[in-house]
Amino acid sequence: MNVPLDRVEGAVARSPLVPDPSSMDGDGYRESLRRLTPVVYVDGRRVDSVADEPSLAPGINALALTYDYAHDAALAPLMLARQSASGRTVNRMLHVDESAGDLLNKLEAVRIVCQETGCAQRYLAHDALCALAKVTADIDGARGTREHRSRFDAYRDHVHAHDLSLGIAMTDAKGDRSKRPHEQANPDSYVHVVEESGKGIVISGSKAIVTGAPYMHELLVMPCRNMTREDAAFAVCCAVPVDAPGVTIVSRPAGRPGERLEHGDALFSRRYGQATAVVLFDRVAVPWERVFFAGDWEHSGTLTYAYATHHRQTCIGARAGFGDLLIGAGALMCEANGFDPGEVSSLREPMIELIKIVEGFYACGVAASVYALHDAGSGTFMPEPVFANIGKLLLATQIYDMHRLAHEVSGGLVVALPGPGEDHNPATAAQLAEVLRANPEVPYDKRIEVARLVEDLTASYQGGWYSLISLHGGGSPAALKQEIWRNYPVGNKVRLVERLLERGVLADAERPITRNRQPGRCCDHGCASPGQPIMVPLPPSTRGSRDSS
């Protein structure tokens, strides 16, 4: 699936997309964090400098990669995009999609980033900005104004001009799940407006599961559910600097920055990982220019739906990148154990199954891009929701199978190896190197290195994190199934069968099984709708090592 290098180089030569002079690289991103003073606690300890905190370094490294890739000549056509409203070249992670081709490029960009990092949270900003573009246009369209979209446009330009990383503060603490926001005994279980004036609003409450919160520049506060009129105070969407007065971030470490990392027990997650945090808002003042809506309860559902649809397609790219790591590690483990999976059916079959899973849900992401929905009000494109939700459901429910298959082809050595400290024990190291060697062409240290990588990815705390974030991140399986049923054109299929049976009972539009209909995907407009440029050529070796040609 690699693209010849000459095609990529030709595309780069023709491409006008070069990093904006104001855009940062990874080191610039780290330096920008040093200029911020957020209140951050990790494991009960106040962090003085986020950029220099070892327990957060894996997360910072992952986000820094999205900046560095934008400065890579081979990757720039994929990692950069032209925002037509401003004419500015922006990082793909911040681009508001203007075509189905944009969605395809974003999907592949996320996959490439996550091949290297496992997870790089910055792409959530793309999903949120796309959703905000739509909902602010919807509000103004309903009111005949330009106020909300103008605020969003100005903020989008601010984000692009400073090449920011945005944390998505969407999931509230929620309190008693059986009660709506306005019914909670403690109103701070949801973020809500406590005061409003001519200058702006004041918000209080809590957001949980804010990925990467400590090392963001700003937080986008968004409602996490459909609100009712009684919940109007909780229907608030705004942007808050990460170090705004009244904001406190209570975070877990990123990755596995443990005490024995120098011995190699966390080969991957000592370098890359993500922190998750609870963010507490205590009377945080937000000026009106940073408020996208407040009290507009009837639009909260539109925002959460648009964000979720974008994010579920993005998750597909992210987990495909993680799947690439498992495929490569599984094949290397087979080789280190002395087997060629192409020649041994008991290894070939699970490897094919792993490939089928990864490329199967990724294909749904591609389809969601190709059949993207154009929103005329905002000019944006949104992934087709059925394919986006099916792809996310497949990866959410098969992530455990991906781990199992990697374990199956790797063998029990993954968790049966002596501890990393034995590699440096003069009393045991030499003998272990002899007896635990399998393939004579693969040195012992290379074999155990791959085994410990598989352990790190699948059988560690970080491996469990990948499983859980895949299952519930972006919506639980129940939510995904609800959206699939709500959007799938079952009515079209019923009408097809009714016609074939020559049954004239289709006049009743209220029959439950015929209500859900949609136009034929390829019949009304064809597959090449306006505003649908082709995907840029892929960089070389995007399915494997970036060093090979």
N, C-alpha and C positions, 0 to 999 in steps of 0.2 A: 504493500500500500504506500510505499515511499514514492516521492515525486523526484524525477531526475534533477540533479543539481543545476543543470543549465537552465531548466525551466524556472527554477526559483530565482537564480541570479538575474535572468531576464526580467522577471516580474519586479524584482527590487530595482533594477535599473530604470524601469518604466514608471515605477510607483512614485507619486509625489508625496507619499506619506513618510515624513521624517519627523523625529521628535521635535516638539515645540521647544524653542530655546529656554522657556521657563519650566519645562518638565524636569523632574528629578530622576536620578538613578538611585540604586539601592542605598548607597552611602548618603546621598542627599536626603532620602527619606528618613534614615536613622538620625541625621543631624536635625531634621525638622522636628522630630519627637523631643529632642533635647530642649527645644524652645518652648515646650508646653509644660504645664505644672499641674497635671491631674492628681486628684486624690485617689490613690490606688492601694489596695491591700491584697497581698497574696499570702495565703496560708496564715492569716492573722498578723502579718508584718507589713508595715507601711513601706512602700517603695519610693525611694528618693528620685531616681531617674529611670524611667521606663526603658529608654534606649540602652541603658547599661546594666539592666537587671538580668542576671543569668537565667532565672526561672521563666523569663518571657522571651529569651533569645530565639527559640525555635519558631515562635509565631512571627516575630519581627523578620527573621530570615525568609520565611515563606512569602510575606508581603513584599519584602525588598526585591524578590525575584520578579514580581510583576512589573516593577520599575526597570530593572535591568534588562528584561526581555524586550521592553519597548525600545531600548537602545541597541539591540542586536540587529544588525543589518539583514540577516536571513529571516528573522522573525517579525521585523517591523511591519510588513504588509498585513500580518495577521493580528499583531498586538496593538496596532494603531488604527484609528478610524477618523474620517472627516465628518465633523458635525456641521451640517449644512447651514443651520441658523446663524452660527457665529463664524463659520469658515475656519475654525480652529481644528488642528489635528490633536486628538485626545487619545488617552489610553483606552484600549478596548474595554477595560473593566469599568469605565465611566461613561461609555457611549450610550446614547439613547437611540434605539434601533429605528432605522428609517427604511428598511427593506428586509425581505426574507433572507437575502444574502448576508445582511448584518447578523442575523440570528445564527446562521451557519458558521460564520467566522467566529462569533463569540463562543459557540459550542466547542469548536476545535481549539480555540485559544485557551479555554478553561481546561480542556483535556491535556494540552501540552504543559500547562503550568502545573497541573496536579500529577502528571507523570513524574515531575521532579520533586514536588513538595508533599504529595498526598492530599493536601487541602490548603488552599490559599484564599482566605476569607474575602479578599477584596472584591471578588466578582459579585458579591451580594449588593454592592453599591449600584452596579449596573441594573440589577433587578428592581431595586427600589426607585431609582431615577426614572426608569421606564414606566413604572406604575404611577408615579407622581405626575409625570407628563400627561398621562391619560386622565387621572381623576381631577386634576386642576382644570383641564380643558372641559371636562364634563360639568364641573360646578359652574364655570363661567358660561358654558352653553345653556345651562338651565336658567341662569339669571340674566343673560344678556350683558355680561360684564367681561372685563379683561383682567380684573384684579388678581385672581388666584394664579392664573397661568403666568402673568407678568412676574409675580413673586417667584414662581418656580423657575422661570427662564433666567432671572437674575441670579438665583442661587446656583442653578446649573452652570452658568458662566463662571461664577465664583469658584465652584468645585473644579472646573476644567482649568481655569487660569492658574490655580495653585496646585493642581495635580494631587488632590486630596485622597485620603483613604477614609471611608465612611463606615462606621459601625451601625448596624441595623437593630435598633431598640424596638422590637415589635412585640415579642411574647411577654405579656404581663405575668406577674406572680399569680394572679387569678383568684387566690383565696379559695372559697367554697365553690367547687366547680358546678354545683347544682344551682347556683344563684347568678343572676346577671350582675354586671358591674355596679349598678346603682343600689343593688340589694345587699352588697357586702357589708359585713359588720365593720371591717376596716377598709375605708375607701382607698387607702394607699396600696391595696393589693392590685390596683390598676392605676396607671398614670392618668391624671385628670387635671382640669383647669380649676384652680382655687381662687383666681382673681383675674380681672380683666380691666384694662384701662385704655386710654388713648395711646399709650406707649406700646402696649403689647399685652401679653398674658403671663401668668405665673402658674407653673405646674408643680405638682407633687405626685409621688407614687413610686412604683418599682417596676422594673423590667428585668425578666430573668432570661437566661440563655442568650446573652448578647455575645456572640462569638468575636473574639479578638478585641474586645472593648478597650483594654488598657493601651493598646498601641494604634488606636485610631486618631485621626485629627478631629473629627466631629462625629456626633451621633444623630441619626435620623430617627426621631420618635414617631412611631406609627401605631394606629390601633390594630389589635390582633384578631378582631372579630366583627361581625355585623352588629351594629348598635340599634337600639330603639330610641324613641323620643325621650324616654326617661333616662337614657344613658348619655344624653347630649354632652354633659361635662366631660365624659370619658372619650368622646370622639374628637381627638386632637392629633394633629400631625404637624411637626415642626422640626427645625434643625438646631442642635445645641452643641457648642464647642465642648470637647471632652473635658476641658478644665474650667468650665463655667462654674461660678460660685453655687454651691448647693448640690453638685454632682459628686457622688461617691461610688467608686467601682470596687467591688469585692470579687476577686478573680481567683481561679485555679491557675496553677502553672501551665505553660504551654509545652506540649510534647512530654518528654521524659527526662527532664534535667536532674537526674538523681545523683547520688554520691559516687557511683562507680562507673561513670561514663567514660573515664579514661581507659577502662579495660575493655570497652567495646560491647557492652551488653545492650546498648540501645543505638545500634549503628545508624538507624534512620531518624528516629524521633528525638535524638539528642540534637539533631540539626534542624529538623522541620517538625512542626506540630502547631496546634491551635489552643489558645486559652478560651474558656467560656467564663462569663461573669454575670453577676447580678449588679444592676445599676440602680442606685437609689437617688431619687430626685426630691430634694427638700426645698420647696419654694424657689424654684429656678425661674428666673426672669427671662422671657423670650420676646424680643422686639417683633412688631408685626411683620417686618420684612422677611422674617424667618418662620413665619406661621403660614402653613399652606392651607390648613383649615382648622377651625375650632368651633365645635357645636354642630357641625354639619353631619349629624348622625346618619342621615340617609345615604351618604356617600362612603361611609366607612367600609361597607361590604364590597363596594366596587374596588377600593384600594387594596383590600386584603386579597380579593380574587385575582386582580391583575398581578400583584406582587407574587402570589403563590404560583401562578401559572408560569411566569418568567422564571421564578426560582426553581421550580421542579424541572424545567428543561435544563437550567444551569447545573443542577445536581447531577443530571445524567452525564454531562461532560466531566464533572469532577470525579465521579465514581468510575467512569471509564478510564481516566488517568490512573486512579488507584488500581483498577483491574489490570492495567498494563504492567504495573509493578508486580502484581501477583503472578501474572503469566510469565514474565521474565524470570522471576525468582524461582518459580516452580520448575521451569525448564533447566535452569542452572543447577538446581538441587538434584534433578534426575541425572544430569551429567556428572555431578560430583559424587553421586552414589554409584556410578559406573554403568549407567543405562542410557540408551538413546530412546527417548519416548516415541520416536517415529518407528522404532522396531519392536517395541514392547507394548502389546495392546492394553495391558493393565495400567500402563502409564499414559498411553496415547489417548485412550477414551476419556479419562478425567481431564486431561489437558484440553481436548476438543470441547468438552462440556463447559469448562471455564471460559474458553474463547467464545463459545456460543452465547453464554450468559452476558458477557461484557459487550460483545458486538450487537447482541440482540436488543438490549435496552438502549445502546447508543443509536441504533438505527431508528428507534422511536424518537430520539432527539432530533435526528436529521429530518424525519418526516414532519415533526412539529414545526421545524423551520421552513421546509418547502411549502407546507400548506398554511403558512402564517396568516393571521387575520389582520387586515389593515383597519386601523381606527381613524376614520376620517376627521374626527374632531381634533385629535392631537397630532395626526400625521405619523403616528408610531405604528410599529408592527409587533404583534404579540404571538407567541407560539400557539399553534393549534392545540386547544386544551385536552382533547381526548388522547392524542399521541403523547403530549407532555406528561399527563397523569399516568398513562399506562407505562411509559418508560420509567417514571419515578417509582411506581408500584413494583415493577419488576426488580429494580435494583434494591429497593427497600426490603423486599421479602426474600431476595436471593443473595444478599450480602453474606449471610451465614453459609450458604452453599459455596460461595466463592472462597471463604476461609477453609471450609471442609475440603474442597478440592485441592487447594494449595497444600493442606496437611496430608492429603491422601498421596499425592505424588512425591512429597518431601520425605515421608517416613517419620518415625518417632524420635529420630535424632534431634529434631527441632527443639524438643523440651527435655531430652534426656542427656544433653551434653553436660559435662562438668561446668561449674561456674567460670566466668571469664577470668577470675583471679588465677586459675590453674594454668592459664597460658603463660604466666610469668613465674610459676613455681618451679625452681630448679630441681626439686625432688620428683616431680611428676610430668613436667611439660614434654620432655623428650620421648618418654614411653607412650604418653597419650598420643603424641603426633604420629607414632608408628602404628599403634593398634587401631586408631580411629580413622586411618586413611582408607579410602575405598578405591576410587579410580586412580591408578598409578600416575595418570597424567595431570591430576588435580592435587596440588599440595594440601596437606591437612589444614593449614591456616585458611586457605581459600574455601575449603568445604565448610568449616565451622562458621566462617564469615557469612556465607549465604544462609546457613541454618539459623543463625542468630538474626539475620535480616527477616526471614520468614516469621520467626518468633516475635520480633518487634512489631511486624505489620499485623499479625493475626492472633497472637497468644499472649499479649501483654496488656497492661492498662490502656495503652494507646490503641491496640488492636480492638479492644472492647469499645473504645470511644468511636472508632470508625464504624463499628457495627451499629451502635445506638444512634449516632448522628445520621446514619444512612436510613435507619428505620423511621425515626421521628422527625428528623430535620426537614423543614419544608412541608410538614404535614404528615400525620399518621396514616397508616394504610386505610383506616376507615374513612378519613377525609378524602383520600385519593379515589377510593371506590365511589364515594358519593359524587365526586365531580365527573368521573367517567360515566356514571349512569345518567347524571343530569345533562351531559353534553352529547352523549352518543345518540345518533339518529335511529333509535329503535323504530320510531314511527315510519321511517323510510323503508325499513326492512319488512315491516308488517304490510305496508301498502304494496310492496313488490309481490308478496305471497298472495295477498288478497286479489291482486290483478291476475296472477297466474291461475288462481282458483275460480276466477270470474265471479267473485262475490261482490255484489254491489252494496257494501255496508260501510263505505269509506266516508259517507257524508257527515257522519257524527264526529266532528273535530274534537269533542270532549272525551272520547274514549281514552282511558288512561294510557293504553299502550300505543296510541297513535299521536299523542301530543308532541312528543319530542322528535322534531324533524329538522333537517338542514339541507341546503342545496347540495347537489352533487359536487364533489370537490374539483373534479376536472371538467365537468360538463358546462358550467356556466361561464367561466372565465379562462379555462385552460390552466396549465401549470406555470406559465410564465407571466404572472401579473405585472402591471407597471410597478416600477420601483423595486425590481427584484434582480439586482446584479448577481452574477455568478460568484461563487466563493473564490477567494484568492488562492493561488497555488500553495499547497502545503510546503512547509520547510522540509529539508531532507531529514529522514530518519525520525519523523515525529512519533513513530510507534516504538522507538527503541532508543539506543544511545545517541545523543546529539553529536557525538564525536565522529561517528562513522559517516561515510559519504554514500 
